[in-house]
Structure formats: C-alpha cells, structure tokens
Amino acid sequence: MIIPIRCPTCGKPIGHLWEQYKKEVKKGTKPKTAMDKAGLERYCCRSVFLAHVDMTKKVGRFKK
C-alpha cells in the first residue's frame, strides 16, 4: 500500500525517491528514464517501483 522505506531484497533506502519518481512519470517521462534520474540502478529496487500499486485511497474508504 505504501512504498517501502528500504528495498526488501538489497536493503537500499528507496522510500525517499518515490515522490520524485511519481512527479517525473506524471510529466510524461518514461518510467525507465525516471528511475535513472532517481538513481535506481539495481533491478530489485526498480521492480519495487514498477510493481507498486497505491491503494491508500481505496482502503481509506472502508475506515470508520
């Protein structure tokens, strides 16, 4: 639901790069280029960003 602070595989801190990545992709930049700009080089860290689905708003509807 929320991007992890560290990559679950290698342990590199990646949580602080999420907002930068989202801004770049929203501008129309390809995800590959956005991850290169953010400094994500390892495939495990890249997979976390590519596979992440933000469900915060969907889950928040069910909170009482």
PDBQT receptor file of N, H, CA, C and O in Angstrom, charges set to zero:
ATOM      1  N   MET A   1       0.818  -1.193   0.000  1.00  0.00    +0.000 N 
ATOM      2  CA  MET A   1       0.000   0.000   0.000  1.00  0.00    +0.000 C 
ATOM      3  C   MET A   1       0.860   1.254   0.000  1.00  0.00    +0.000 C 
ATOM      4  O   MET A   1       0.601   2.188  -0.760  1.00  0.00    +0.000 OA
ATOM      5  N   ILE A   2       1.864   1.278   0.834  1.00  0.00    +0.000 N 
ATOM      6  H   ILE A   2       2.074   0.520   1.451  1.00  0.00    +0.000 HD
ATOM      7  CA  ILE A   2       2.771   2.419   0.888  1.00  0.00    +0.000 C 
ATOM      8  C   ILE A   2       4.138   1.921   0.452  1.00  0.00    +0.000 C 
ATOM      9  O   ILE A   2       4.536   0.811   0.805  1.00  0.00    +0.000 OA
ATOM     10  N   ILE A   3       4.845   2.714  -0.296  1.00  0.00    +0.000 N 
ATOM     11  H   ILE A   3       4.522   3.616  -0.582  1.00  0.00    +0.000 HD
ATOM     12  CA  ILE A   3       6.164   2.303  -0.786  1.00  0.00    +0.000 C 
ATOM     13  C   ILE A   3       7.070   1.988   0.409  1.00  0.00    +0.000 C 
ATOM     14  O   ILE A   3       7.123   2.768   1.361  1.00  0.00    +0.000 OA
ATOM     15  N   PRO A   4       7.779   0.864   0.372  1.00  0.00    +0.000 N 
ATOM     16  CA  PRO A   4       8.655   0.534   1.500  1.00  0.00    +0.000 C 
ATOM     17  C   PRO A   4       9.825   1.513   1.618  1.00  0.00    +0.000 C 
ATOM     18  O   PRO A   4      10.271   2.089   0.626  1.00  0.00    +0.000 OA
ATOM     19  N   ILE A   5      10.309   1.689   2.835  1.00  0.00    +0.000 N 
ATOM     20  H   ILE A   5       9.947   1.221   3.641  1.00  0.00    +0.000 HD
ATOM     21  CA  ILE A   5      11.425   2.602   3.062  1.00  0.00    +0.000 C 
ATOM     22  C   ILE A   5      12.697   2.049   2.450  1.00  0.00    +0.000 C 
ATOM     23  O   ILE A   5      13.492   2.789   1.870  1.00  0.00    +0.000 OA
ATOM     24  N   ARG A   6      12.885   0.749   2.580  1.00  0.00    +0.000 N 
ATOM     25  H   ARG A   6      12.240   0.148   3.051  1.00  0.00    +0.000 HD
ATOM     26  CA  ARG A   6      14.066   0.088   2.025  1.00  0.00    +0.000 C 
ATOM     27  C   ARG A   6      13.631  -0.997   1.046  1.00  0.00    +0.000 C 
ATOM     28  O   ARG A   6      12.540  -1.555   1.154  1.00  0.00    +0.000 OA
ATOM     29  N   CYS A   7      14.505  -1.278   0.098  1.00  0.00    +0.000 N 
ATOM     30  H   CYS A   7      15.392  -0.825   0.010  1.00  0.00    +0.000 HD
ATOM     31  CA  CYS A   7      14.257  -2.372  -0.842  1.00  0.00    +0.000 C 
ATOM     32  C   CYS A   7      14.258  -3.679  -0.052  1.00  0.00    +0.000 C 
ATOM     33  O   CYS A   7      15.199  -3.936   0.698  1.00  0.00    +0.000 OA
ATOM     34  N   PRO A   8      13.223  -4.511  -0.204  1.00  0.00    +0.000 N 
ATOM     35  CA  PRO A   8      13.165  -5.750   0.566  1.00  0.00    +0.000 C 
ATOM     36  C   PRO A   8      14.274  -6.737   0.213  1.00  0.00    +0.000 C 
ATOM     37  O   PRO A   8      14.596  -7.609   1.020  1.00  0.00    +0.000 OA
ATOM     38  N   THR A   9      14.857  -6.619  -0.961  1.00  0.00    +0.000 N 
ATOM     39  H   THR A   9      14.596  -5.911  -1.616  1.00  0.00    +0.000 HD
ATOM     40  CA  THR A   9      15.879  -7.559  -1.388  1.00  0.00    +0.000 C 
ATOM     41  C   THR A   9      17.281  -7.145  -0.966  1.00  0.00    +0.000 C 
ATOM     42  O   THR A   9      17.998  -7.920  -0.332  1.00  0.00    +0.000 OA
ATOM     43  N   CYS A  10      17.675  -5.917  -1.319  1.00  0.00    +0.000 N 
ATOM     44  H   CYS A  10      17.093  -5.287  -1.834  1.00  0.00    +0.000 HD
ATOM     45  CA  CYS A  10      19.060  -5.499  -1.077  1.00  0.00    +0.000 C 
ATOM     46  C   CYS A  10      19.211  -4.569   0.124  1.00  0.00    +0.000 C 
ATOM     47  O   CYS A  10      20.322  -4.401   0.626  1.00  0.00    +0.000 OA
ATOM     48  N   GLY A  11      18.126  -3.961   0.596  1.00  0.00    +0.000 N 
ATOM     49  H   GLY A  11      17.223  -4.097   0.189  1.00  0.00    +0.000 HD
ATOM     50  CA  GLY A  11      18.186  -3.099   1.768  1.00  0.00    +0.000 C 
ATOM     51  C   GLY A  11      18.538  -1.652   1.492  1.00  0.00    +0.000 C 
ATOM     52  O   GLY A  11      18.713  -0.874   2.430  1.00  0.00    +0.000 OA
ATOM     53  N   LYS A  12      18.647  -1.271   0.223  1.00  0.00    +0.000 N 
ATOM     54  H   LYS A  12      18.505  -1.903  -0.539  1.00  0.00    +0.000 HD
ATOM     55  CA  LYS A  12      18.966   0.116  -0.121  1.00  0.00    +0.000 C 
ATOM     56  C   LYS A  12      17.768   1.016   0.196  1.00  0.00    +0.000 C 
ATOM     57  O   LYS A  12      16.633   0.647  -0.107  1.00  0.00    +0.000 OA
ATOM     58  N   PRO A  13      17.994   2.184   0.795  1.00  0.00    +0.000 N 
ATOM     59  CA  PRO A  13      16.887   3.119   1.056  1.00  0.00    +0.000 C 
ATOM     60  C   PRO A  13      16.300   3.647  -0.258  1.00  0.00    +0.000 C 
ATOM     61  O   PRO A  13      17.017   4.230  -1.072  1.00  0.00    +0.000 OA
ATOM     62  N   ILE A  14      14.996   3.439  -0.459  1.00  0.00    +0.000 N 
ATOM     63  H   ILE A  14      14.414   2.966   0.202  1.00  0.00    +0.000 HD
ATOM     64  CA  ILE A  14      14.352   3.880  -1.701  1.00  0.00    +0.000 C 
ATOM     65  C   ILE A  14      13.100   4.712  -1.457  1.00  0.00    +0.000 C 
ATOM     66  O   ILE A  14      12.579   5.320  -2.392  1.00  0.00    +0.000 OA
ATOM     67  N   GLY A  15      12.608   4.752  -0.235  1.00  0.00    +0.000 N 
ATOM     68  H   GLY A  15      13.031   4.258   0.525  1.00  0.00    +0.000 HD
ATOM     69  CA  GLY A  15      11.351   5.433   0.067  1.00  0.00    +0.000 C 
ATOM     70  C   GLY A  15      11.364   6.909  -0.269  1.00  0.00    +0.000 C 
ATOM     71  O   GLY A  15      10.344   7.460  -0.683  1.00  0.00    +0.000 OA
ATOM     72  N   HIS A  16      12.505   7.559  -0.096  1.00  0.00    +0.000 N 
ATOM     73  H   HIS A  16      13.334   7.112   0.240  1.00  0.00    +0.000 HD
ATOM     74  CA  HIS A  16      12.596   8.992  -0.346  1.00  0.00    +0.000 C 
ATOM     75  C   HIS A  16      12.588   9.330  -1.839  1.00  0.00    +0.000 C 
ATOM     76  O   HIS A  16      12.439  10.497  -2.200  1.00  0.00    +0.000 OA
ATOM     77  N   LEU A  17      12.744   8.339  -2.701  1.00  0.00    +0.000 N 
ATOM     78  H   LEU A  17      12.864   7.391  -2.407  1.00  0.00    +0.000 HD
ATOM     79  CA  LEU A  17      12.779   8.568  -4.145  1.00  0.00    +0.000 C 
ATOM     80  C   LEU A  17      11.407   8.456  -4.805  1.00  0.00    +0.000 C 
ATOM     81  O   LEU A  17      11.249   8.799  -5.977  1.00  0.00    +0.000 OA
ATOM     82  N   TRP A  18      10.428   7.981  -4.063  1.00  0.00    +0.000 N 
ATOM     83  H   TRP A  18      10.556   7.702  -3.111  1.00  0.00    +0.000 HD
ATOM     84  CA  TRP A  18       9.108   7.723  -4.634  1.00  0.00    +0.000 C 
ATOM     85  C   TRP A  18       8.436   8.979  -5.184  1.00  0.00    +0.000 C 
ATOM     86  O   TRP A  18       7.915   8.960  -6.299  1.00  0.00    +0.000 OA
ATOM     87  N   GLU A  19       8.441  10.058  -4.425  1.00  0.00    +0.000 N 
ATOM     88  H   GLU A  19       8.864  10.074  -3.519  1.00  0.00    +0.000 HD
ATOM     89  CA  GLU A  19       7.783  11.300  -4.872  1.00  0.00    +0.000 C 
ATOM     90  C   GLU A  19       8.443  11.853  -6.135  1.00  0.00    +0.000 C 
ATOM     91  O   GLU A  19       7.758  12.296  -7.057  1.00  0.00    +0.000 OA
ATOM     92  N   GLN A  20       9.753  11.826  -6.170  1.00  0.00    +0.000 N 
ATOM     93  H   GLN A  20      10.309  11.466  -5.420  1.00  0.00    +0.000 HD
ATOM     94  CA  GLN A  20      10.484  12.294  -7.350  1.00  0.00    +0.000 C 
ATOM     95  C   GLN A  20      10.113  11.446  -8.567  1.00  0.00    +0.000 C 
ATOM     96  O   GLN A  20       9.891  11.979  -9.654  1.00  0.00    +0.000 OA
ATOM     97  N   TYR A  21      10.048  10.148  -8.383  1.00  0.00    +0.000 N 
ATOM     98  H   TYR A  21      10.228   9.716  -7.499  1.00  0.00    +0.000 HD
ATOM     99  CA  TYR A  21       9.683   9.228  -9.467  1.00  0.00    +0.000 C 
ATOM    100  C   TYR A  21       8.266   9.514  -9.974  1.00  0.00    +0.000 C 
ATOM    101  O   TYR A  21       8.037   9.581 -11.182  1.00  0.00    +0.000 OA
ATOM    102  N   LYS A  22       7.317   9.682  -9.045  1.00  0.00    +0.000 N 
ATOM    103  H   LYS A  22       7.503   9.627  -8.064  1.00  0.00    +0.000 HD
ATOM    104  CA  LYS A  22       5.937   9.946  -9.443  1.00  0.00    +0.000 C 
ATOM    105  C   LYS A  22       5.800  11.252 -10.217  1.00  0.00    +0.000 C 
ATOM    106  O   LYS A  22       5.050  11.322 -11.191  1.00  0.00    +0.000 OA
ATOM    107  N   LYS A  23       6.527  12.294  -9.787  1.00  0.00    +0.000 N 
ATOM    108  H   LYS A  23       7.137  12.237  -8.996  1.00  0.00    +0.000 HD
ATOM    109  CA  LYS A  23       6.476  13.578 -10.487  1.00  0.00    +0.000 C 
ATOM    110  C   LYS A  23       6.974  13.439 -11.917  1.00  0.00    +0.000 C 
ATOM    111  O   LYS A  23       6.372  13.971 -12.849  1.00  0.00    +0.000 OA
ATOM    112  N   GLU A  24       8.075  12.723 -12.080  1.00  0.00    +0.000 N 
ATOM    113  H   GLU A  24       8.565  12.291 -11.323  1.00  0.00    +0.000 HD
ATOM    114  CA  GLU A  24       8.649  12.539 -13.415  1.00  0.00    +0.000 C 
ATOM    115  C   GLU A  24       7.701  11.765 -14.328  1.00  0.00    +0.000 C 
ATOM    116  O   GLU A  24       7.519  12.130 -15.489  1.00  0.00    +0.000 OA
ATOM    117  N   VAL A  25       7.109  10.717 -13.815  1.00  0.00    +0.000 N 
ATOM    118  H   VAL A  25       7.257  10.420 -12.871  1.00  0.00    +0.000 HD
ATOM    119  CA  VAL A  25       6.193   9.913 -14.624  1.00  0.00    +0.000 C 
ATOM    120  C   VAL A  25       4.941  10.705 -14.968  1.00  0.00    +0.000 C 
ATOM    121  O   VAL A  25       4.407  10.575 -16.069  1.00  0.00    +0.000 OA
ATOM    122  N   LYS A  26       4.466  11.525 -14.032  1.00  0.00    +0.000 N 
ATOM    123  H   LYS A  26       4.899  11.631 -13.137  1.00  0.00    +0.000 HD
ATOM    124  CA  LYS A  26       3.283  12.346 -14.277  1.00  0.00    +0.000 C 
ATOM    125  C   LYS A  26       3.538  13.373 -15.382  1.00  0.00    +0.000 C 
ATOM    126  O   LYS A  26       2.633  13.723 -16.140  1.00  0.00    +0.000 OA
ATOM    127  N   LYS A  27       4.794  13.855 -15.460  1.00  0.00    +0.000 N 
ATOM    128  H   LYS A  27       5.529  13.571 -14.844  1.00  0.00    +0.000 HD
ATOM    129  CA  LYS A  27       5.154  14.811 -16.507  1.00  0.00    +0.000 C 
ATOM    130  C   LYS A  27       5.152  14.176 -17.894  1.00  0.00    +0.000 C 
ATOM    131  O   LYS A  27       5.087  14.877 -18.903  1.00  0.00    +0.000 OA
ATOM    132  N   GLY A  28       5.222  12.848 -17.939  1.00  0.00    +0.000 N 
ATOM    133  H   GLY A  28       5.275  12.278 -17.118  1.00  0.00    +0.000 HD
ATOM    134  CA  GLY A  28       5.242  12.154 -19.215  1.00  0.00    +0.000 C 
ATOM    135  C   GLY A  28       6.561  11.465 -19.505  1.00  0.00    +0.000 C 
ATOM    136  O   GLY A  28       6.752  10.907 -20.586  1.00  0.00    +0.000 OA
ATOM    137  N   THR A  29       7.463  11.500 -18.553  1.00  0.00    +0.000 N 
ATOM    138  H   THR A  29       7.309  11.953 -17.675  1.00  0.00    +0.000 HD
ATOM    139  CA  THR A  29       8.740  10.821 -18.711  1.00  0.00    +0.000 C 
ATOM    140  C   THR A  29       8.521   9.320 -18.625  1.00  0.00    +0.000 C 
ATOM    141  O   THR A  29       7.681   8.861 -17.851  1.00  0.00    +0.000 OA
ATOM    142  N   LYS A  30       9.263   8.554 -19.406  1.00  0.00    +0.000 N 
ATOM    143  H   LYS A  30       9.946   8.927 -20.035  1.00  0.00    +0.000 HD
ATOM    144  CA  LYS A  30       9.166   7.104 -19.342  1.00  0.00    +0.000 C 
ATOM    145  C   LYS A  30       9.664   6.631 -17.980  1.00  0.00    +0.000 C 
ATOM    146  O   LYS A  30      10.589   7.218 -17.419  1.00  0.00    +0.000 OA
ATOM    147  N   PRO A  31       9.054   5.570 -17.446  1.00  0.00    +0.000 N 
ATOM    148  CA  PRO A  31       9.486   5.066 -16.140  1.00  0.00    +0.000 C 
ATOM    149  C   PRO A  31      10.975   4.719 -16.084  1.00  0.00    +0.000 C 
ATOM    150  O   PRO A  31      11.620   4.939 -15.058  1.00  0.00    +0.000 OA
ATOM    151  N   LYS A  32      11.520   4.187 -17.163  1.00  0.00    +0.000 N 
ATOM    152  H   LYS A  32      10.996   4.008 -17.995  1.00  0.00    +0.000 HD
ATOM    153  CA  LYS A  32      12.948   3.848 -17.192  1.00  0.00    +0.000 C 
ATOM    154  C   LYS A  32      13.805   5.084 -16.982  1.00  0.00    +0.000 C 
ATOM    155  O   LYS A  32      14.754   5.059 -16.198  1.00  0.00    +0.000 OA
ATOM    156  N   THR A  33      13.481   6.153 -17.669  1.00  0.00    +0.000 N 
ATOM    157  H   THR A  33      12.710   6.174 -18.306  1.00  0.00    +0.000 HD
ATOM    158  CA  THR A  33      14.231   7.396 -17.552  1.00  0.00    +0.000 C 
ATOM    159  C   THR A  33      14.057   8.011 -16.166  1.00  0.00    +0.000 C 
ATOM    160  O   THR A  33      15.010   8.543 -15.596  1.00  0.00    +0.000 OA
ATOM    161  N   ALA A  34      12.851   7.938 -15.627  1.00  0.00    +0.000 N 
ATOM    162  H   ALA A  34      12.077   7.505 -16.089  1.00  0.00    +0.000 HD
ATOM    163  CA  ALA A  34      12.585   8.489 -14.298  1.00  0.00    +0.000 C 
ATOM    164  C   ALA A  34      13.385   7.745 -13.229  1.00  0.00    +0.000 C 
ATOM    165  O   ALA A  34      13.895   8.360 -12.292  1.00  0.00    +0.000 OA
ATOM    166  N   MET A  35      13.496   6.429 -13.366  1.00  0.00    +0.000 N 
ATOM    167  H   MET A  35      13.082   5.929 -14.127  1.00  0.00    +0.000 HD
ATOM    168  CA  MET A  35      14.278   5.655 -12.398  1.00  0.00    +0.000 C 
ATOM    169  C   MET A  35      15.770   5.930 -12.546  1.00  0.00    +0.000 C 
ATOM    170  O   MET A  35      16.504   5.947 -11.558  1.00  0.00    +0.000 OA
ATOM    171  N   ASP A  36      16.217   6.146 -13.783  1.00  0.00    +0.000 N 
ATOM    172  H   ASP A  36      15.621   6.132 -14.586  1.00  0.00    +0.000 HD
ATOM    173  CA  ASP A  36      17.624   6.513 -13.998  1.00  0.00    +0.000 C 
ATOM    174  C   ASP A  36      17.944   7.849 -13.336  1.00  0.00    +0.000 C 
ATOM    175  O   ASP A  36      18.992   7.999 -12.708  1.00  0.00    +0.000 OA
ATOM    176  N   LYS A  37      17.042   8.818 -13.476  1.00  0.00    +0.000 N 
ATOM    177  H   LYS A  37      16.190   8.697 -13.986  1.00  0.00    +0.000 HD
ATOM    178  CA  LYS A  37      17.245  10.133 -12.855  1.00  0.00    +0.000 C 
ATOM    179  C   LYS A  37      17.252  10.037 -11.336  1.00  0.00    +0.000 C 
ATOM    180  O   LYS A  37      17.994  10.758 -10.668  1.00  0.00    +0.000 OA
ATOM    181  N   ALA A  38      16.430   9.151 -10.791  1.00  0.00    +0.000 N 
ATOM    182  H   ALA A  38      15.828   8.566 -11.333  1.00  0.00    +0.000 HD
ATOM    183  CA  ALA A  38      16.349   8.990  -9.345  1.00  0.00    +0.000 C 
ATOM    184  C   ALA A  38      17.552   8.237  -8.786  1.00  0.00    +0.000 C 
ATOM    185  O   ALA A  38      17.798   8.270  -7.580  1.00  0.00    +0.000 OA
ATOM    186  N   GLY A  39      18.293   7.571  -9.640  1.00  0.00    +0.000 N 
ATOM    187  H   GLY A  39      18.094   7.545 -10.619  1.00  0.00    +0.000 HD
ATOM    188  CA  GLY A  39      19.478   6.847  -9.185  1.00  0.00    +0.000 C 
ATOM    189  C   GLY A  39      19.217   5.391  -8.843  1.00  0.00    +0.000 C 
ATOM    190  O   GLY A  39      20.001   4.771  -8.124  1.00  0.00    +0.000 OA
ATOM    191  N   LEU A  40      18.128   4.844  -9.348  1.00  0.00    +0.000 N 
ATOM    192  H   LEU A  40      17.492   5.347  -9.932  1.00  0.00    +0.000 HD
ATOM    193  CA  LEU A  40      17.837   3.432  -9.112  1.00  0.00    +0.000 C 
ATOM    194  C   LEU A  40      18.529   2.606 -10.193  1.00  0.00    +0.000 C 
ATOM    195  O   LEU A  40      18.164   2.665 -11.367  1.00  0.00    +0.000 OA
ATOM    196  N   GLU A  41      19.525   1.844  -9.779  1.00  0.00    +0.000 N 
ATOM    197  H   GLU A  41      19.821   1.797  -8.825  1.00  0.00    +0.000 HD
ATOM    198  CA  GLU A  41      20.298   1.065 -10.747  1.00  0.00    +0.000 C 
ATOM    199  C   GLU A  41      20.022  -0.430 -10.641  1.00  0.00    +0.000 C 
ATOM    200  O   GLU A  41      20.058  -1.142 -11.644  1.00  0.00    +0.000 OA
ATOM    201  N   ARG A  42      19.749  -0.901  -9.441  1.00  0.00    +0.000 N 
ATOM    202  H   ARG A  42      19.720  -0.322  -8.626  1.00  0.00    +0.000 HD
ATOM    203  CA  ARG A  42      19.544  -2.338  -9.228  1.00  0.00    +0.000 C 
ATOM    204  C   ARG A  42      18.156  -2.756  -9.683  1.00  0.00    +0.000 C 
ATOM    205  O   ARG A  42      17.178  -2.032  -9.495  1.00  0.00    +0.000 OA
ATOM    206  N   TYR A  43      18.089  -3.939 -10.284  1.00  0.00    +0.000 N 
ATOM    207  H   TYR A  43      18.883  -4.527 -10.436  1.00  0.00    +0.000 HD
ATOM    208  CA  TYR A  43      16.805  -4.402 -10.802  1.00  0.00    +0.000 C 
ATOM    209  C   TYR A  43      15.801  -4.688  -9.686  1.00  0.00    +0.000 C 
ATOM    210  O   TYR A  43      14.593  -4.585  -9.900  1.00  0.00    +0.000 OA
ATOM    211  N   CYS A  44      16.292  -5.049  -8.490  1.00  0.00    +0.000 N 
ATOM    212  H   CYS A  44      17.274  -5.133  -8.316  1.00  0.00    +0.000 HD
ATOM    213  CA  CYS A  44      15.360  -5.327  -7.401  1.00  0.00    +0.000 C 
ATOM    214  C   CYS A  44      14.656  -4.039  -6.947  1.00  0.00    +0.000 C 
ATOM    215  O   CYS A  44      13.460  -4.053  -6.659  1.00  0.00    +0.000 OA
ATOM    216  N   CYS A  45      15.397  -2.939  -6.885  1.00  0.00    +0.000 N 
ATOM    217  H   CYS A  45      16.369  -2.928  -7.120  1.00  0.00    +0.000 HD
ATOM    218  CA  CYS A  45      14.800  -1.661  -6.498  1.00  0.00    +0.000 C 
ATOM    219  C   CYS A  45      13.841  -1.160  -7.574  1.00  0.00    +0.000 C 
ATOM    220  O   CYS A  45      12.785  -0.607  -7.264  1.00  0.00    +0.000 OA
ATOM    221  N   ARG A  46      14.204  -1.351  -8.813  1.00  0.00    +0.000 N 
ATOM    222  H   ARG A  46      15.061  -1.800  -9.065  1.00  0.00    +0.000 HD
ATOM    223  CA  ARG A  46      13.346  -0.940  -9.925  1.00  0.00    +0.000 C 
ATOM    224  C   ARG A  46      12.032  -1.717  -9.914  1.00  0.00    +0.000 C 
ATOM    225  O   ARG A  46      10.971  -1.162 -10.201  1.00  0.00    +0.000 OA
ATOM    226  N   SER A  47      12.112  -3.004  -9.580  1.00  0.00    +0.000 N 
ATOM    227  H   SER A  47      12.973  -3.455  -9.347  1.00  0.00    +0.000 HD
ATOM    228  CA  SER A  47      10.895  -3.816  -9.580  1.00  0.00    +0.000 C 
ATOM    229  C   SER A  47       9.922  -3.357  -8.499  1.00  0.00    +0.000 C 
ATOM    230  O   SER A  47       8.708  -3.461  -8.680  1.00  0.00    +0.000 OA
ATOM    231  N   VAL A  48      10.437  -2.850  -7.376  1.00  0.00    +0.000 N 
ATOM    232  H   VAL A  48      11.423  -2.765  -7.229  1.00  0.00    +0.000 HD
ATOM    233  CA  VAL A  48       9.565  -2.338  -6.322  1.00  0.00    +0.000 C 
ATOM    234  C   VAL A  48       8.774  -1.145  -6.854  1.00  0.00    +0.000 C 
ATOM    235  O   VAL A  48       7.577  -1.036  -6.592  1.00  0.00    +0.000 OA
ATOM    236  N   PHE A  49       9.419  -0.262  -7.590  1.00  0.00    +0.000 N 
ATOM    237  H   PHE A  49      10.392  -0.351  -7.803  1.00  0.00    +0.000 HD
ATOM    238  CA  PHE A  49       8.751   0.920  -8.126  1.00  0.00    +0.000 C 
ATOM    239  C   PHE A  49       7.772   0.555  -9.239  1.00  0.00    +0.000 C 
ATOM    240  O   PHE A  49       6.685   1.128  -9.314  1.00  0.00    +0.000 OA
ATOM    241  N   LEU A  50       8.136  -0.377 -10.093  1.00  0.00    +0.000 N 
ATOM    242  H   LEU A  50       9.019  -0.843 -10.032  1.00  0.00    +0.000 HD
ATOM    243  CA  LEU A  50       7.263  -0.740 -11.202  1.00  0.00    +0.000 C 
ATOM    244  C   LEU A  50       6.041  -1.533 -10.747  1.00  0.00    +0.000 C 
ATOM    245  O   LEU A  50       4.969  -1.412 -11.341  1.00  0.00    +0.000 OA
ATOM    246  N   ALA A  51       6.191  -2.337  -9.709  1.00  0.00    +0.000 N 
ATOM    247  H   ALA A  51       7.061  -2.435  -9.227  1.00  0.00    +0.000 HD
ATOM    248  CA  ALA A  51       5.103  -3.203  -9.271  1.00  0.00    +0.000 C 
ATOM    249  C   ALA A  51       4.221  -2.574  -8.195  1.00  0.00    +0.000 C 
ATOM    250  O   ALA A  51       3.206  -3.158  -7.816  1.00  0.00    +0.000 OA
ATOM    251  N   HIS A  52       4.587  -1.404  -7.699  1.00  0.00    +0.000 N 
ATOM    252  H   HIS A  52       5.412  -0.929  -8.006  1.00  0.00    +0.000 HD
ATOM    253  CA  HIS A  52       3.842  -0.777  -6.612  1.00  0.00    +0.000 C 
ATOM    254  C   HIS A  52       2.485  -0.254  -7.101  1.00  0.00    +0.000 C 
ATOM    255  O   HIS A  52       2.388   0.415  -8.130  1.00  0.00    +0.000 OA
ATOM    256  N   VAL A  53       1.450  -0.578  -6.333  1.00  0.00    +0.000 N 
ATOM    257  H   VAL A  53       1.528  -1.121  -5.497  1.00  0.00    +0.000 HD
ATOM    258  CA  VAL A  53       0.102  -0.085  -6.606  1.00  0.00    +0.000 C 
ATOM    259  C   VAL A  53      -0.340   0.693  -5.377  1.00  0.00    +0.000 C 
ATOM    260  O   VAL A  53      -0.388   0.151  -4.273  1.00  0.00    +0.000 OA
ATOM    261  N   ASP A  54      -0.665   1.970  -5.575  1.00  0.00    +0.000 N 
ATOM    262  H   ASP A  54      -0.627   2.411  -6.472  1.00  0.00    +0.000 HD
ATOM    263  CA  ASP A  54      -1.071   2.814  -4.449  1.00  0.00    +0.000 C 
ATOM    264  C   ASP A  54      -2.540   2.587  -4.157  1.00  0.00    +0.000 C 
ATOM    265  O   ASP A  54      -3.403   2.972  -4.945  1.00  0.00    +0.000 OA
ATOM    266  N   MET A  55      -2.825   1.961  -3.025  1.00  0.00    +0.000 N 
ATOM    267  H   MET A  55      -2.124   1.648  -2.385  1.00  0.00    +0.000 HD
ATOM    268  CA  MET A  55      -4.194   1.623  -2.666  1.00  0.00    +0.000 C 
ATOM    269  C   MET A  55      -4.677   2.405  -1.461  1.00  0.00    +0.000 C 
ATOM    270  O   MET A  55      -5.692   2.043  -0.866  1.00  0.00    +0.000 OA
ATOM    271  N   THR A  56      -3.985   3.458  -1.089  1.00  0.00    +0.000 N 
ATOM    272  H   THR A  56      -3.161   3.752  -1.572  1.00  0.00    +0.000 HD
ATOM    273  CA  THR A  56      -4.319   4.215   0.106  1.00  0.00    +0.000 C 
ATOM    274  C   THR A  56      -5.740   4.783   0.041  1.00  0.00    +0.000 C 
ATOM    275  O   THR A  56      -6.480   4.697   1.020  1.00  0.00    +0.000 OA
ATOM    276  N   LYS A  57      -6.123   5.353  -1.086  1.00  0.00    +0.000 N 
ATOM    277  H   LYS A  57      -5.522   5.423  -1.881  1.00  0.00    +0.000 HD
ATOM    278  CA  LYS A  57      -7.459   5.939  -1.212  1.00  0.00    +0.000 C 
ATOM    279  C   LYS A  57      -8.552   4.872  -1.200  1.00  0.00    +0.000 C 
ATOM    280  O   LYS A  57      -9.618   5.072  -0.617  1.00  0.00    +0.000 OA
ATOM    281  N   LYS A  58      -8.283   3.751  -1.841  1.00  0.00    +0.000 N 
ATOM    282  H   LYS A  58      -7.417   3.589  -2.315  1.00  0.00    +0.000 HD
ATOM    283  CA  LYS A  58      -9.277   2.666  -1.878  1.00  0.00    +0.000 C 
ATOM    284  C   LYS A  58      -9.511   2.079  -0.495  1.00  0.00    +0.000 C 
ATOM    285  O   LYS A  58     -10.653   1.836  -0.105  1.00  0.00    +0.000 OA
ATOM    286  N   VAL A  59      -8.448   1.855   0.235  1.00  0.00    +0.000 N 
ATOM    287  H   VAL A  59      -7.520   2.053  -0.082  1.00  0.00    +0.000 HD
ATOM    288  CA  VAL A  59      -8.569   1.281   1.578  1.00  0.00    +0.000 C 
ATOM    289  C   VAL A  59      -9.154   2.303   2.546  1.00  0.00    +0.000 C 
ATOM    290  O   VAL A  59      -9.889   1.938   3.464  1.00  0.00    +0.000 OA
ATOM    291  N   GLY A  60      -8.834   3.577   2.347  1.00  0.00    +0.000 N 
ATOM    292  H   GLY A  60      -8.237   3.874   1.601  1.00  0.00    +0.000 HD
ATOM    293  CA  GLY A  60      -9.334   4.629   3.218  1.00  0.00    +0.000 C 
ATOM    294  C   GLY A  60     -10.842   4.774   3.202  1.00  0.00    +0.000 C 
ATOM    295  O   GLY A  60     -11.423   5.285   4.160  1.00  0.00    +0.000 OA
ATOM    296  N   ARG A  61     -11.484   4.336   2.140  1.00  0.00    +0.000 N 
ATOM    297  H   ARG A  61     -11.012   3.920   1.362  1.00  0.00    +0.000 HD
ATOM    298  CA  ARG A  61     -12.951   4.413   2.071  1.00  0.00    +0.000 C 
ATOM    299  C   ARG A  61     -13.617   3.528   3.121  1.00  0.00    +0.000 C 
ATOM    300  O   ARG A  61     -14.728   3.822   3.563  1.00  0.00    +0.000 OA
ATOM    301  N   PHE A  62     -12.959   2.466   3.517  1.00  0.00    +0.000 N 
ATOM    302  H   PHE A  62     -12.056   2.227   3.159  1.00  0.00    +0.000 HD
ATOM    303  CA  PHE A  62     -13.556   1.500   4.428  1.00  0.00    +0.000 C 
ATOM    304  C   PHE A  62     -13.248   1.777   5.887  1.00  0.00    +0.000 C 
ATOM    305  O   PHE A  62     -13.734   1.066   6.767  1.00  0.00    +0.000 OA
ATOM    306  N   LYS A  63     -12.461   2.786   6.155  1.00  0.00    +0.000 N 
ATOM    307  H   LYS A  63     -12.066   3.364   5.441  1.00  0.00    +0.000 HD
ATOM    308  CA  LYS A  63     -12.141   3.136   7.534  1.00  0.00    +0.000 C 
ATOM    309  C   LYS A  63     -13.342   3.826   8.163  1.00  0.00    +0.000 C 
ATOM    310  O   LYS A  63     -13.971   4.682   7.542  1.00  0.00    +0.000 OA
ATOM    311  N   LYS A  64     -13.653   3.454   9.388  1.00  0.00    +0.000 N 
ATOM    312  H   LYS A  64     -13.142   2.758   9.893  1.00  0.00    +0.000 HD
ATOM    313  CA  LYS A  64     -14.816   4.043  10.049  1.00  0.00    +0.000 C 
ATOM    314  C   LYS A  64     -14.458   5.334  10.723  1.00  0.00    +0.000 C 
ATOM    315  O   LYS A  64     -15.317   5.971  11.332  1.00  0.00    +0.000 OA
TER     316      LYS A  64
